[in-house]
Structures are given as C-alpha cells and as structure tokens.
Amino acid sequence: MKLTRKVIAAALFLVLPYLGNAQEVPSSSHNPLDVVFGDPYIIYDDATARYYMYGTGGGAKNGFAAYSSDDLVNWRNEGQVYHAGNENGWSDSTAAWGGAYWAPEVYAHKGKFYLFYSAQWKDNPGKELENFRIGVAVADKPTGPFVDLQNRPVFDPGYPIIDANVYFADDGRIYLYYSRCCYKHPVQSEVADWAKRKGWFDEIEESWVYGIELKPDFSGVIGEPVLLLRPPVSMNDAQAEWESRSVTSREVNRRWTEGSFTFKHGDTYYMMYSANHFAGENYAVGYATAKHPFGPYTKATNNPVLEKNTATGGQVTGTGHNSVVFLPDGRMLCVYHGRTRQTGDERVVFIDEMKIDDNGLLTVQGPTTRSQ
C-alpha cells in the first residue's frame, strides 16, 4: 500500500517532549502516509520511545509486518513480526485470501506485547469458505517475534469472526470486541425487502459487532457474547442511508458493522465502527456511545464521521477500519485506511485529528490530503 505522509504538525510538536530520541518534526506533512497497510493500528512504546504501526498487508506473507516512528510522520519498516508457521500456529495459510491474516492489534500488558488478529482456522470439517477466528500471540518486544499463546483460536462462537479489539476496563476486566461475518448470515430487514422487490438481491447478509469478556491470561473467554451493534432494520432509521450504501448502490448483497474500536472518554464509552464494503468507495466510519462496555450502545446523530470526500472535490474514498492514538496532551488522532486516485485499489494509511466537544459529540477532521 502506498502512503504518503501526514499528521497534525502542531500535535507532533506537543508529543516531542515525551519522546526520548525524537527526530526533528518536518515543517509540513500530508496524507496519506508512506506506509502500505489496511486496518492500521498504532501503539506507543515507552522503552524505545517509538510508535509502532501494525496492519493488514504491508508486504507480510502469512502473517503481519510492523513499522516504527518517533514522530508519526517518518516510518521505518521493521519487517515481518508474526509468522503463521510459528510453533503454535493454528491457521490455514492455504485457505482463501491467503489465510486471511487481517486486522492485527497489539497491546502492551504486564511486561509483554499481545497481538490479536483474524485468520482462517485450519479446523474446518465443513469446508467453509469463510472460517475466520481470532487468535492471540505474545512477544517480549513490539517488533516480535510473536508466537501464538496456544495452538487454537481464543474461542469458537460457531460462526466466522474478524476484527478483534480489546478494551482494558478500570475495574480490571478485559473485553474482546469482534465482528460476526456476513457469511451465511442473511437478515430480514426493510432494506432487504426493498432490494428484493427491485430484483437486485434475494437476501442481504449482515455482520454484527459483539462483545465478550476475556480471561485475564487471554486463554479463553468468560460468559457468552453480547450483541452490541448491527445495521438498521428500518429504512426510516437515521443510520439506514449511510450504512446501506453498498446495497443501495447495487454493489453487493451485504451490510457490514465491523472494525470496531472502543475507548472511554469521561464517563462514556465510545465505540467507533465501519460500515459498507471495505473494498468499495462507500466504506465509512460512525460511532455509538454507552455507559457500560457491554452497552446498550446508541448510534450518534452525526454519523458518519468519516467518509469519502469526492463529492466535495476531494480524491479520497474507502475510508474505514480506524483506531485512535491518544497524545500525551489529551489530543486524539484517528488512524484509518483509504484510497486515492493515485493508489487505486490499494489501501493506504491516513491520520487525521479527532475531537470530542463538551457535549460529547465526536468529529474527525478528515479525510485530508493537503499539506499542513
């Protein structure tokens, strides 16, 4: 993925005092970054005073690569940090989509680094095309090598799942959020009825976001999954128009709720999520809020907060699967992938400033490609 460079220069100056060996911040920067990733996720490591970015693709084969930076603008390729063929590997690299090594997220926890990811499970007696599950690997450093904790996924809900996101609550509990795939999951709705009447699709499959509590050692889960977000059932729902664009544009017979990222701001939990086809121009980001990690979540009235800008003269499409970087001064950066005319079908990384106002309204100041 081809990316150019960008990050809020002013925000970077504020980060510098916290970086032990920080490079000089460029006088200007711009999107997209010079890194090729889908589903980008960034952490900061105190020991090395560097940021580390993980994502889908980036030249990795049967696994995941990483990039590092001390200023969020200039990125160094750290090579492949996870290989599916490690001693505890449980995935099938010969399955569809090259084993589908997707959406890695890394968390520093109790002196170790844990990589959560999606892949095709080799235990597949039904020969399912989509047999995705979520695994977790561990390393001593953010650059790996990461080795799977066990020779199986974290758990098996009985259907394909992707896009792991982990939230560490104030009370010590740990929550895993994931997306149930659209695969073999047709759902009745007014949108599905409408598409069928038009003769476009016989059924509409949907992906839904669930949450479940993780065991403290990540070896499994506690309790049963809780449904947290799904596409609207009614066409009169305020979210129906933007979350159904892949269907209403006759692109595909699926509606997605995926790529969730959860964080707490004040006493409110924010769950950002992506809707529409990740490979299409309508991929976009919204958010929902709750007072508990398991909800109930209410979708925001100003959704989507990140979408293509071609209608206003821009060149960015397919904006989605975001994460958030929290700067030391309290500012927030939204990290996501998108496409431009120059990159074509290739997903590239963008970083734009994100804000939450005094009324709790979240906005993303993007997508941008201008120098700043």
Summary of the structure (lengths in Angstrom):
residues: 372
radius of gyration: 19.6
end to end distance: 22.3
largest distance: 61.7
contacts: 1322
relative contact order: 0.14
helix: 9%
strand: 41%
